[in-house]
């Protein structure tokens, strides 16, 4: 199962690694294939009491909801795709040789627009369910999964509180001071988020404090 509800209209950023059925956690196809690619068995997969996920003692990056945040390919800006796509018609008629597929993990699925519901993503690329599963698997194998640890959520709330305090302090200041300070704070928060994502592959959500600063500046 791809485990993605493509009919709810939301933009998909994280992908569930499990689905719960009758009190059991059933791994997704991407997680199943990742386990096989690492030469391990499903029995080697462990879910800790705090929600941490390990495979044969090695951590699998996921959030507290046991969802993973894969790298999503932007065809407009990325020169190298994260996985190759070939037509089943070409395979069937010999345009793609067996040697090209040897040693590869192959997912079969429909990608034609209109035949399957498209999944919206933040990179403005519409993914079919099988493409999203392939992206998730490729991200896990290439270690490109974006981490969202619990401390990152705490820091997001901390920055939100600091932003509120900053607005209170600026409420008695002049318009020019407010503009300069808020502008500097916005640039700082944006740089922190970009650096954490690009250098540490960690999602530190700065949008709440950024939004609060913008609304607070507009209101004053």
FENJO-V735067 format. One record per residue. N is the residue number from 1. PHI is phi in degrees with one decimal (999 if undefined). PSI is psi in radians with two decimals (none if undefined). BURIAL is b if it has 24 or more other C-alpha atoms within 12 Angstrom, else e. Layout:
<<N	PHI	PSI	BURIAL> <N	PHI	PSI	BURIAL>>
This chain:
<<1	999	2.47	e> <2	-77.7	-0.47	b> <3	66.9	0.53	b> <4	-125.8	2.21	b> <5	-86.2	1.78	e> <6	-87.9	0.04	e> <7	-99.5	-0.02	e> <8	-87.4	-0.07	e> <9	79.3	-0.03	e> <10	-86.2	2.77	e> <11	-80.7	2.22	e> <12	-88.8	2.16	b> <13	-117.3	-0.64	b> <14	-114.1	2.69	b> <15	-124.5	2.23	b> <16	-64.5	2.42	b> <17	-92.2	-0.22	b> <18	-140.9	2.80	b> <19	-127.9	2.43	e> <20	-92.7	2.30	e> <21	-143.4	2.06	e> <22	54.8	0.70	e> <23	80.5	0.05	e> <24	-109.4	2.55	e> <25	-95.8	2.03	e> <26	-100.6	2.07	e> <27	-64.7	2.59	b> <28	-72.1	2.93	b> <29	-64.5	-0.63	b> <30	-64.5	-0.74	b> <31	-67.0	-0.72	b> <32	-56.6	-0.85	b> <33	-68.6	-0.59	b> <34	-63.6	-0.75	b> <35	-59.5	-0.78	b> <36	-65.6	-0.66	e> <37	-65.9	-0.44	e> <38	-90.2	0.05	e> <39	72.8	0.39	e> <40	-109.7	3.07	e> <41	-113.7	2.84	e> <42	-60.8	-0.53	b> <43	-66.4	-0.32	e> <44	-82.9	-0.09	e> <45	-87.4	2.23	b> <46	-128.0	2.41	e> <47	-111.6	2.04	b> <48	-76.2	2.94	e> <49	-62.6	-0.52	e> <50	-91.5	0.12	e> <51	91.6	0.06	e> <52	-74.8	2.52	b> <53	-117.6	2.22	b> <54	-131.8	2.62	b> <55	-126.5	1.95	b> <56	52.3	0.71	e> <57	87.7	-0.16	e> <58	-98.2	2.40	e> <59	-71.2	2.41	e> <60	-105.6	2.09	b> <61	-67.5	2.12	b> <62	-154.8	2.91	b> <63	-95.4	-3.02	b> <64	-68.4	-0.28	b> <65	-94.8	0.20	e> <66	58.7	0.70	b> <67	-113.3	2.60	b> <68	-111.8	2.66	b> <69	-112.2	1.59	b> <70	-76.2	2.81	b> <71	-74.8	2.21	b> <72	-107.7	2.20	b> <73	-74.7	2.29	b> <74	-105.6	1.83	e> <75	-61.6	-0.38	e> <76	-77.3	-0.51	e> <77	-116.8	-0.44	e> <78	-88.5	2.18	e> <79	-80.0	-0.47	e> <80	-116.0	2.05	e> <81	-68.0	2.67	e> <82	-77.8	-0.32	b> <83	-154.3	2.75	b> <84	-93.5	2.54	e> <85	-121.2	2.27	b> <86	-127.0	2.64	e> <87	-78.4	2.38	e> <88	-61.6	-0.58	e> <89	-61.2	-0.73	e> <90	-66.6	-0.68	e> <91	-64.0	-0.78	e> <92	-63.5	-0.57	e> <93	-104.8	0.25	e> <94	83.5	0.09	e> <95	-71.2	-0.40	e> <96	-115.0	2.11	e> <97	-79.0	2.80	e> <98	-64.2	-0.59	e> <99	-62.1	-0.55	e> <100	-68.7	-0.37	e> <101	-102.4	-0.24	e> <102	-60.7	2.35	e> <103	76.6	0.11	e> <104	-104.6	2.68	e> <105	-88.3	2.14	e> <106	-114.1	2.19	b> <107	-108.2	2.29	b> <108	-101.4	2.27	e> <109	-171.6	2.90	e> <110	-88.4	2.28	e> <111	-121.4	-0.15	b> <112	-64.9	2.34	e> <113	-62.8	2.40	e> <114	93.1	-0.35	e> <115	-91.1	-0.49	e> <116	-133.4	2.62	e> <117	-62.6	2.33	e> <118	-83.3	2.57	b> <119	-105.4	2.13	b> <120	-75.9	2.45	b> <121	-129.7	2.84	b> <122	-66.5	-0.29	e> <123	-91.2	0.27	e> <124	62.1	0.43	e> <125	-110.0	2.29	e> <126	-87.3	2.10	b> <127	-102.1	2.41	b> <128	-77.0	2.78	b> <129	-54.3	-0.69	b> <130	-69.7	-0.57	b> <131	-67.6	-0.65	b> <132	-66.5	-0.68	b> <133	-64.1	-0.70	b> <134	-65.9	-0.70	b> <135	-63.4	-0.72	b> <136	-63.0	-0.82	b> <137	-62.9	-0.80	b> <138	-61.8	-0.69	b> <139	-64.4	-0.70	b> <140	-68.6	-0.74	b> <141	-68.0	-0.73	b> <142	-85.0	0.03	e> <143	58.3	0.80	b> <144	-110.7	0.25	b> <145	-70.3	2.37	b> <146	-82.3	2.18	b> <147	-84.8	2.53	b> <148	-134.1	1.25	b> <149	-68.2	2.86	b> <150	-62.9	-0.59	e> <151	-65.9	-0.47	e> <152	-66.4	-0.63	b> <153	-66.3	-0.71	e> <154	-61.8	-0.76	e> <155	-65.3	-0.61	e> <156	-62.1	-0.77	b> <157	-66.6	-0.63	e> <158	-62.9	-0.79	e> <159	-64.2	-0.58	b> <160	-64.7	-0.74	b> <161	-64.8	-0.74	e> <162	-63.2	-0.65	e> <163	-65.2	-0.70	b> <164	-64.0	-0.76	b> <165	-63.0	-0.67	e> <166	-63.3	-0.70	b> <167	-65.6	-0.67	b> <168	-63.4	-0.73	e> <169	-66.0	-0.66	e> <170	-77.1	-0.22	b> <171	-63.1	-0.39	e> <172	-103.0	0.12	e> <173	-98.1	2.94	e> <174	-74.8	2.93	e> <175	-61.9	-0.73	e> <176	-64.4	-0.75	e> <177	-63.5	-0.74	e> <178	-60.5	-0.77	b> <179	-63.5	-0.77	e> <180	-65.8	-0.80	e> <181	-68.4	-0.80	b> <182	-64.9	-0.71	b> <183	-61.0	-0.77	e> <184	-64.0	-0.70	e> <185	-65.3	-0.69	b> <186	-64.0	-0.77	b> <187	-62.7	-0.75	e> <188	-60.8	-0.83	e> <189	-63.3	-0.71	b> <190	-64.3	-0.76	e> <191	-64.4	-0.71	e> <192	-60.0	-0.79	b> <193	-64.8	-0.76	b> <194	-65.4	-0.76	e> <195	-65.8	-0.74	e> <196	-63.7	-0.64	e> <197	-75.1	-0.73	b> <198	-81.9	-0.60	e> <199	-96.7	-0.57	e> <200	-116.5	0.03	e> <201	49.7	0.73	b> <202	-122.9	2.27	b> <203	-89.0	1.89	b> <204	-109.6	1.79	b> <205	-73.0	1.85	b> <206	-100.4	0.03	b> <207	-66.0	-0.70	b> <208	-58.5	-0.87	b> <209	-66.1	-0.59	b> <210	-63.8	-0.78	b> <211	-63.6	-0.72	e> <212	-62.1	-0.74	b> <213	-64.0	-0.73	b> <214	-65.7	-0.77	b> <215	-66.4	-0.75	e> <216	-63.3	-0.68	b> <217	-67.7	-0.71	b> <218	-64.9	-0.63	e> <219	-73.7	-0.38	e> <220	-100.8	none	e>>
